[in-house]
Amino acid sequence: MLKTVENQLLENRWDDGATEGKSESELLLYRSNILGADKRVTNFGGGNTSAKVMETDPLTGGEVEVLWVKGSGGDIGSMKLGGFATLYMDKLNALKELYRGVEFEDEMVGYLPHCTFNLNPRAASIDTPLHAYVPRKHVDHVHADAIIAIAASKSSRERTQEVFGERIGWLPWKRPGYELGLWLENFCRENPDADGVVLESHGLFTWGDTAKECYDCTIDVINVATEWLAARTADVPAFGGAKHESLSPADRRAIAARLMPAIRGFVSGNQHMVGQFNDSDTVLEFVNSKDMEPLAALGTSCPDHFLRTKIRPLVVGFDPAQINIDEVLEGLPAQVAAYREEYANYYERCKHDNSPALRDPNAVVYLIPGVGMITFAKDKATARISGEFYVNAINVMRGASAVSEYCGLPEQEAFDIEYWLLEEAKLQRMPKPKSLAGRVALVTGGAGGIGSATAERYLAEGACVMLADINADNLSAAKALLTQKFGKDVVRSILMDVTDEAGVAHALAETAVEFGGIDILVSNAGIASSAPVEDTTLELWNRNMDILSTGYFLVSREAFKVMRVQDMGGSIVFVASKNGLAASLNASAYCTAKASEIHLARCLALEGAEAGIRVNVVNPDAVLRGSKIWEGEWLEQRASTYGTDKEGLEEMYRNRSMLKRSVLPEDIAEACYFFAAETSSKSTGNILNVDAGNVQAFTR
């Protein structure tokens, strides 16, 4: 049955105090943002809002009516004023004289730039006519779950009238475009007292004469539908009742950690994909239900849902009662191949002479009974949003199947949206991906100067990063800074001791669950010690070897396991030291451990080559700024060894180098980026010294 949280009515967020003194365009932005703040109103990037505003024409100085409407590709919840397209209403109305009929409606999009007001560079969306031709000042179009549950039911028209009477009208399914804009205009002319209209299998249009009136109407209409659904589904088992029981949270993550790298390897043929795992109560209720498979096969209804989640999900053949994960992994290639074949058949059945070429035939959504849902996309945000869209689709299927019969989009209609030439043009305009787009990196010692600088370099190039460190406070601070700069989607952190075998395995599993797998490992965890050999205790010796040699072995071994499952290659970068090549006074334990680390990298380069796993070494020297190992006894010990004080040590190191330059964390990060990027794709087993020049460390 419907969950309690989904029965809660929407909060009316309008605050008269916050709107005082705002212009009409600013009120539109305010309305848009508070509508988009609740995903029960509309999905990320879905829906749109508009207002018809009197503006001063920059050409004539006279007053003209201008349509402000969400521009192409925007999100009403997070957009700014610059996200609205602005168009002359008189020119939009004049387009009716150019319209040649429904067979030619796509050509009308080409006329929209000619209607632009004030040289606004924001591109107008395909939905612009839907707002322009509604004869009201303010218009909202949203994809609320409660509304689409009615709109996607077999008896959509009857249910709409039952819920709303004459207040809200109904229009049959029609792909968004110019013709639908004319349908809406005609509906409004024939039903002047209506507050809105439900579009079959699509969503809701509402309107008003002021921004507040329009917003109040939208919230109220959704709440009416929510109450109606709740009353009629309170005693109805959701999706036919339960068929499976959920595993424990820990076991669900463990299964996901094994599944996600395997799936990722299959779906990353054209580009590296990033995963998202969702085991929320809503998802578990659906994947555990009796009707999950037949409902999933119907696909989604709302075009926005469909574009994000593809024709249908792939149901993974996992049995939570048997926990048959080995059998599932063995059968996964056949399942993926069968999905691809069916997708290709769908393309062949539905394609037109001018359809774009077949796109990626892999599923976006993977449903696992007892475990949850996995989504894969080109980046983490898109994977997360795709999952959110499918959760909306689940809510729609629950409501529609409880009060009627759920209907997905007809196959041909779905294809015509997915392979719409206008949609293809939008895809072609997307910017070129960054160099590490879709890559997943784990950085040990991630809270230190070199670790956090490397993570920042990777994030700037589009990677997702898991920061691992043993210091909780430093880790939290590093994560907060990187999240503030790059967003919460792409940054994760985990407490990890590289000498703890179980802890290392757990960190790699968590990386797989959070992002889908791993492409780049930067082994950077470190300590430093300084003592004459006769004062070097066995404990100190072992501590250096445990962290700088054994720890690097443990992390690399677990990374190898995941990379082999993915079968996509990978890059492992050891941050070693000049001291691994050049002996240093009073540092035998440290230098020996670093030399061991370098030779381990050579061995792993041999083993990884056949799987495309590259292993390389970056050798820093004297990176004082931002480095955690220089904050304690090591700094004092090295200063004592060289007969200087703390302040003079950096200058001493700089003058000791051939180039007379200080080495900074950002310099090491650049070398780590080189070994992670495609520019070094033919390099393995190499050592790159970043030490400003030290003749003793020359490799030979």
Secondary structure, 3 states (H helix, E strand, C coil): CCCHHHHCCCCCCCCHHHHCCCCHHHHHHHHHHHHHCCCCCCCCCCCEEEEEEEEECCCCCCEEEEEEEEECCCCCCCCCHHHEEEEEHHHHHHHHHCCCCHHHHHHHHHHHHHHECCCCCCCECCCHHHHHCCCCCEEEEECCHHHHHHHCECCHHHHHHHHHCCCEEEECCCCCCHHHHHHHHHHHHHCCCCCEEEECCCEEEEEECCHHHHHHHHHHHHHHHHHHHHHHHCCCCHHHCECCCCCCHHHHHHHHHHHHHHHHHHHCCCCCCEEEEECCHHHHHHHCECCHHHHHHHCCCCHHHHHHHCCCCEECCCCCCCCCHHHHHHHHHHHHHHHHHHHHHHHHHHCCCCCCCCCCCCCCEEEECCCEEEEEECCHHHHHHHHHHHHHHHHHHHHHHHHCCECCCCHHHHHHHHCCHHHHHHHHCCCCCCCCCCCEEEEECCCCHHHHHHHHHHHHCCCEEEEEECCHHHHHHHHHHHHHHHCCCCEEEEECCCCCHHHHHHHHHHHHHHHCCCCEEEECCCCCCCECHHHCCHHHHHHHHHHHHHHHHHHHHHHHHHHHHHCCCEEEEEECCHHHCCCCCCEHHHHHHHHHHHHHHHHHHHHHHHHCEEEEEEEECCCCCCCHHHCCHHHHHHHHHCCCCHHHHHHHHHHHCCCCCCCCHHHHHHHHHHHHCHHHCCCCCCEEEECCCCHHHCCC
